[in-house]
Amino acid sequence: MFAKARARGLKLVAHAGEEGPPPYVYEALDLLKVNRVDHGVRSIEDAALVARLADSRIALTVCPLSNIKLCVFDDMTKHTLKDLLDQGVAVMINSDDPAYFGGYVNANYFAIVDALKLDDREVYTLLKNSLEASFVGDAERAAMVARLDAYWKQ
């Protein structure tokens, strides 16, 4: 299915590395050849994988509230998002089935920023990562980043 989707020009995303270990992320990258990984928070357990994600700019769509609900972390202060961000991984904040896991995108931002004491530079990086990883054309992506930059600098 993934090969057929890729052949039709679709972008590929797979869940990996949330409840499952880093080898699941490798499988998503190497077997499915995804453009983005949903979750991926356990990638931090493998330094080579973290380096690969950072170098390739394969984004991780991190959903902090669902990570807590699924007991990936027992406390938001133990979340790996900041460590991944500090190592150059293109992490971004998302929501995962908000009605079930509790919290739309803003609630996920507030929870992780508060728990990990993220500063303005880190929040900006999360926002910019989400724009850079979006599946839009280059011109639209550049325009969105320019709007973010203009807003952020005022």
VEXNUMAR-330083 format. One record per residue: residue in three letters; x, y, z of N, C-alpha, C in turn. Coordinates in steps of 0.05 Angstrom, whole numbers, plus 32768, in hexadecimal, padded with zeros to 4 digits. Last residue first. Layout:
<recs>
alaXYZXYZXYZ
...
</recs>
This chain:
<recs>
gln80978331813A808A834A81428086834D8160
lys80AC8300812F80BF8316813280B1832F813C
trp808182DF8126809282D9813D80A482F18143
tyr806B82F280F6805B82F3810F806E82F18127
ala809582E680D3808B830280D6807C830580F0
asp809882AE80D980AF82BF80E080A682DC80E4
leu8065829F80C6806D829880E1808482AB80EA
arg806982B18091805582BC80A3805B82B780C0
ala809482908080809782AE8080808282BB8092
val807B825F8083809282648094809782828096
met80548266805B804C8261807680638267808A
ala8075826D802E806382828036805A827E8053
ala808E823B802B809E8253802F808D826A8039
arg8060821B802080708217803880818230803F
glu8052822F7FEE803F82328004804E822F801F
ala808082207FD18078823C7FD2806582417FEA
asp808081E77FD5809681F77FE0808E82147FE3
gly804081CB7FEA805481D27FD6806981E57FE3
val803781A18024802E81B68011804581BC7FFE
phe80388182805580388177803A802B818A8027
ser8066819A8086804B8198807B804D818F805E
ala809681A3809D808F8187809880738184808B
glu809781DA80A480AB81CE809180A481B1808A
leu807081DF80CB806C81EB80B1807E81DE809C
ser808781C480F6806D81BB80EC806881C680D0
asn80B681E280FE80B881C680F5809E81BD80E9
lys809F8212811280AC821280F780AF81F580ED
leu808D81FF8144807A820A8131808682098114
leu80BE81F0815B80A881DC8158809481E68143
thr80D88221815B80E3820B814B80CE81F58147
tyr80B9823F817F80BB8247816380C582308151
val80C5822181AD80A9822281A380A9822A8185
glu80FB822E81B280F3821281AE80D6821081A3
arg80F9826581BA8108825A81A380FF823E819D
asp80DC826881EB80D1827381D280DF826881B9
asp80E58229820E80E88246820B80DC824E81EF
leu80C481F8823680CF8200821C80D0821E8219
lys80BA81D8826380C481F3826680D281FC824C
leu80A081A9826180BD81A8825A80CA81C4825C
ala806C81B78271807A81A1827F809881A2827A
asp805E81E2824E805E81E5826B807081D08278
val806381CA821C807281E28222807481E68240
ile803E81A08221805A819A821E806C81B28224
ala800C81BB8229801581A6823B803381A18239
phe800881DE81FD800981E88219801481D4822C
tyr800781B881D2801C81CD81D5801E81D681F2
asn7FD7819D81DE7FF0818F81DD800881A281E0
ala7FB381C781D87FB681BA81F37FD081AA81F4
asn7FB881D181A17FC081E581B57FC481D981D1
val7FA381A1818A7FBF81A981877FC881BD819C
tyr7F77818481BD7F7E818C81A17F9B819681A1
gly7F6A815281EB7F7A816A81E47F7F816D81C6
gly7F62811381F67F60812C82057F73814281FC
phe7F5E80E381DD7F7680E881ED7F76810281FC
tyr7F2A80E881C57F3280D181D57F4980D781E7
ala7F29811881AB7F12811181BB7F1980FA81CE
pro7F5B8118818D7F56812981A47F3F812281B6
asp7F8080F4816E7F6580ED81777F5D80FD8190
asp7FB58119817D7FAF80FE81757F9480F68180
ser7FD6815381677FC3814681797FBD812B816C
asn801B816B816780028164815A7FEF8159816F
ile8059818C815E804381858170802981808160
met809681718145808081848144806A817A8155
val80DC8169813980C38162814780AF81788144
ala810D815C811980F7816E811180DD8165811E
val8146815A81428131814C81358119815F8130
gly81708173815E816B817B81438156816B8134
gln8175816981938187815A81818181815F8164
asp814C818681AA8168818F81AF817C8181819D
leu81218165819A81248180818F8141818A8192
leu812B813981BB812B8136819E812F81518191
asp8125815281ED813F814581E68141814181C8
lys80F0816381EA8105817681EC8120816A81E5
leu80D4813081E780D2814481D280E9815881D3
thr80CF8109820D80E8810B81FF80E9812181EA
his80B38114824E80B08111823180CA81168223
lys80B2811C828480C48107827A80C38103825C
thr8089813F828E80A48149829180B981358288
met805B8120828A806381308273807F813B8276
asp806080DD829F805F80F982A78069810A8290
asp806680AD8289805480AE82A0805080CB82AA
phe806380A08244807080AF825A805C80B08271
val8040807D822F805B807D8223806D808B8237
cys800B807A823E801F80728251803B806E8245
leu7FE4808F82207FEC807482198003806A822A
lys7FE180C282367FCA80B182387FD180948232
ile801480D68225800E80D282427FF780BF8245
asn800D80D781EE802380C881F9801F80C38217
ser7FE280F981E97FDD80DD81E47FF480CC81EF
leu7FFE812981F67FE8812082077FE181028202
pro8026812E81CC802D812A81E88016811F81F9
cys8034811A8192801A811F819F801D811A81BD
val805D812B815C805B812381788041812C8184
thr807281188124805A8125812C8054811C8149
leu80B28122810C80A28112811F808A81228128
ala80CF812780CB80C1813380E280B3811D80F2
ile810E812180B280F4811280B380E6811B80CD
arg813F813780AB8129814980B1810E813B80AD
ser816D811A80A8815A811880918143812B8094
asp8187812780D88194812C80BE8181812C80A7
ala8161811680FE816A813180FE8176813880E2
leu815E80DF80F3814680F080F1814E810D80EF
arg819480D080FD818880CD80E2816F80DE80DE
ala819880DB813381A980E98120819E80E88104
val817280B68146816F80D3814B817F80E38137
leu818B808781378171808E812C816C80AC812F
ala81B98088815781BC8088813A81A28090812C
ala81A28085818B81B1809D818281B4809F8164
asp8168807181A2817B8068818E818980818182
glu8141808881C1814F807181CD8166806781BA
ile812680AD81A4813B80B781B5814C80A081C1
ser80FA8094818F81128095817F812A809D818F
arg80CC809981AB80E0808681B680F9808481A4
val80AD80BB818C80BA80C681A480CE80B381B1
gly809080B2815E80AD80AF815D80BC80B78176
his805B80D18143806580CB815E808480C9815E
asp805E80C38101804C80CA8117805780BF8131
val808D80D980D5808780C480E8807480D080FD
arg809280E4808E808E80EE80A9808680D780BB
asn809980C7806280A380E3806180A180F0807D
val80AE80828060809C8098806880AA80B38065
lys80BC804D804F80C88065804280B6807E8047
leu80B2801B8061809B802B805780A480448049
leu80E7800B806D80D57FFA805F80BE800A8052
asp810180388085810F8028807180FC80168061
leu80DD805480A880EF8062809680F88051807F
ala80C3802B80C380B3803F80B580C4804E80A0
glu80F0801180D880DF800380C480CD801780B5
tyr8102803880FC8113802F80E58102802280D0
val80D78036811F80DB804F810F80ED804880F7
tyr80DD8004813480C48009812580C880238114
pro810D80088151810D7FF9813880F37FFD8127
pro80FD80278180810980348169810A80238150
pro80BD8007819680D98010819980E4801C817F
gly8079801F81A1808D800C819780A980188198
glu805D804B81B0805E803481C38073802081BB
glu807D80698187806E8074819E806E805F81B3
gly80948056815880A48061816D8096806F8183
ala806480698127807B8059812F808980668146
his8035807280F3803A80728110805180608116
ala8048809280B68041807A80C58046807F80E3
val803F80AF8076804280B38093803A809980A1
leu804E80CA8037804A80B38048805180B98065
lys802F80EB8000804280EB8016803B80D5802A
leu802480D27FBD801A80D97FD8803180DA7FEC
gly803180C17F8B803A80DC7F93803080E47FAE
arg8028808E7F7D801380A27F75801A80BE7F7E
ala805180747F95805180757F78803D808A7F6D
arg803F80777FCA805780867FC28058808A7FA4
ala801480537FC7800F806F7FCE802680817FC5
lys803080257FBC801D802F7FA98017804C7FAE
ala804F80207FEA805C80237FD08049802E7FBB
phe802680198010803880318012804680357FF7
met80117FE88000800080008000801180198000
</recs>
